Amino acid sequence: MIHANLLRPKTRTTTSTTTTSPPKPSPESPPHSSNAKTLTLPSKMSHRSKSLLKPALAILFLLLSSYAFFNTFFSPNPNINNPFVYSQRQNPITNSPPVVKVYMYDLPRKFTYGVIESYAIARGGIKVQDDSLLIYPGNQHSAEWYLFSDLNRVGRVDSVVTRVLDPEQADLFYVPFFSSLSLVANPIRPATVKTMEDGHVYYNDEEMQVGLIEWLEEHWYWKRNNGWDHVFVCQDPNALYKVVERVKSGVLLVSDFGRLGRDQASLVKDVILPYSHRIKTFGGDVGVESRNSLLFFMGNRYRKEGGKVRDLLFQILENEEGVTIKHGAQSRESRRAASQGMHTSKFCLHPAGDTPSACRLFDAIVSLCVPVIVSDYVELPFEDVIDYRKIAVFVDTNSAVKPGYLSKLLRRVSTERILEFQQELKKVKRYFEYEDPNGTVNEIWRQVSLKLPLIKLMINRDKRLVKRELPEPDCSCLCSNQSGINTTL
């Protein structure tokens, strides 16, 4: 610390005085008496005072600069290891992330509970009078149900989004159409509308999709911003396929981009969702003692497009020692067998399905079975908070289909390394548990909330651009300013 005396000139005792004119009074101090005499220090003393003041101020400035530097770069930030807090703009008063306000449309019943009812009736169920008695059928595309149920939860205060009942207050608009269930609500899709014996009309998914968009397009909040601030869940790769071109400006909640065009979807504007796992979560701890199988897979052997690699992997691996690879369709018995296999294997194979992703990745994660991902174009959920290299092994397709390559690669992995994988899997598996209060649903809403700044940017940008044909498809959220401008005067 610099002592105050260093900034104050020393006085000397002298017998001589000099009378000078009284100083002009300051507005902040009372005026002096006109008869007062002022003691003036010799000029030599004045120069000495100045010589002491300059180095003192320099030292003080140096100390303050050093303090600011070390405080900025070396003081721990309590939020830096918390990606949820650190990645969002902070409230300067509470130091908490801003809450995003979501308005959920009150859609006609046929788009929500009506879809569940139609699905049940097509499978021998009966009409019910109370919607609370309807049960959403468990399947890998259950995100639409969990998000709808969460926004309907009474007293929800533990989320980064809050539901508002006044659309004027909303930042985002959620459209709760059960699009994935609608796709399979009636397995019989005749070219013409028919009725069953009880008079119930066969369900038609395409008509439902078109009806939804026509309903939306009548609403001012959709037309106001061209749908940029609307959120749709279409987790099945074919969900909303009939109208995707009309909703592509919105935030699409999808499992991957396998069936979407370059000008329809993007990691920048959309959110990748995990499938809901179908097998029971492993209840034990990390360890390899009970995991005697090296590699496990059970699923449909024959797939389309990128999933054709499955048949090649079957041919290569089905006779390998320590490898269990079985063909099996979805059934209760198949799920029991898959649970047993994943819970007793060190590695679980995850080849592409008809699209780059498949539900078995998330079955493996909750089983603490290290995923082996053979899918060259796969997109993965929540990659801003999960480093998948710590929980999975990635193998390119060309290498994976070489005889002996995959099994030799996995046998070289040490027990210590497998335990490290399992420890990381245990840390992150809550992100893939839809029923966990701090699990998948909360993380989806966080991902959606992070899109808000971009949505606001695109809304403002969209108002000044004139659309015109581009030479090739371009992502609707990343297109450069090639569209021209509106005259604003």
Beta strands, then each sheet from edge to edge (+ up, - down):
strand 1: 100-104
strand 2: 161-163
strand 3: 172-175
strand 4: 230-233
strand 5: 251-254
strand 6: 271-272
strand 7: 293-299
strand 8: 323-327
strand 9: 345-351
strand 10: 370-374
strand 11: 393-394
sheet 1: 2+ 1+ 3+ 4+ 5+ 6+
sheet 2: 8+ 7+ 9+ 10+ 11+
end
